[in-house]
Amino acid sequence: MAGKFCVSLTSAKNDPDKATVAFVVANAAVASDKQTLIFLSTEGVRLSQQGYADDIREEGFAPLKELMESFVKAGGVIYVCSPCFKRRNLDEGKLIAGATIVGGAKLVEFLSDGSPCITY
Amino acid sequence: MEQKALSDEMERTLKLLADLQGLRGRLCKRCESELCNHETLFSLSMGFKNAPLCCSCLAAEFDREPVQMRDELWSFVLHRPCHRAGWAWANREEGYDPADLPGCLWPDPRKASERSHEAETAEKAADSCESESWDAGDMACGDLVLELRLRLRRMKPRQILRITATDPGAREDIPAWCRLTGHALLAAEHPQYWIERKED
């Protein structure tokens, strides 16, 4: 069953458990042939930087870096909230593969045909 | 015009001419017909630099009749100095009199002063539109599109707003917002975007 699925993630190292589970669920969605988007906002945008997730490994789960790479390889898309990114002075040149900086309109467009969205 | 604005315009013109020269002789990415230089200019105007399309395929892409697409794009070109320079270059390259409409797109050769009714209409519409410009700076996300909405609401249908938006999210957001709201994104070359206000 085709369709879309959005995972909104607002945490990074401040809550590595949530960050990890968000990608686990997103991987389940993309593996189920859903057009899957992870929307990183507030603290979650830190995950868009190369190297940031390298040391995040929650017990019982694969390392976050692996989960993120698998997600992108499987065709998942990562949107990064532009104002959240800017206010943290992050580096556009260090974006991980598959990540795109966007504003709210791009998210609204993705969700506007009734895509479900789960938030961590 | 201020010195900096003149210099920017010159830079845009030189870049456009270099792009046109680089794409000379290319085939339409979709139907593989040979593109004339004017069609290449149309494709550049619409942001199809990497996959230029002939006028018919561009029209199909935007759900327009080919003649309507041609006339709208021609009107668009006429209102931008750097694009006018590109048009003049294309005419010279193909041996057309600068005062003539090029036979590659107007098979029945006529003087530009005797152009089609559709072109006249498009031209008048564009003339009546005092195209506006807005420097949004690094405004982003909801603030950007909310202000954009307000500005377009104050304008008349078919008027064209040129926006300069340096936020990196604008690359994705402005086209998405136009698709959502029905305003036409005529051209985009970050950080500049040209939007035609939709009908009420």
Interface residues (C-beta under 8 A of the other chain):
Chain A: Y79 C81 S82 P83 F85 K86 E92 T100 I101 V102 G103 G104 A105 K106 V108 E109 S112
Chain B: D138 A140 C141 G142 L144 V145 D167 P168 G169 A170 R171 E172 D173 I174 A176 W177 R179 L180
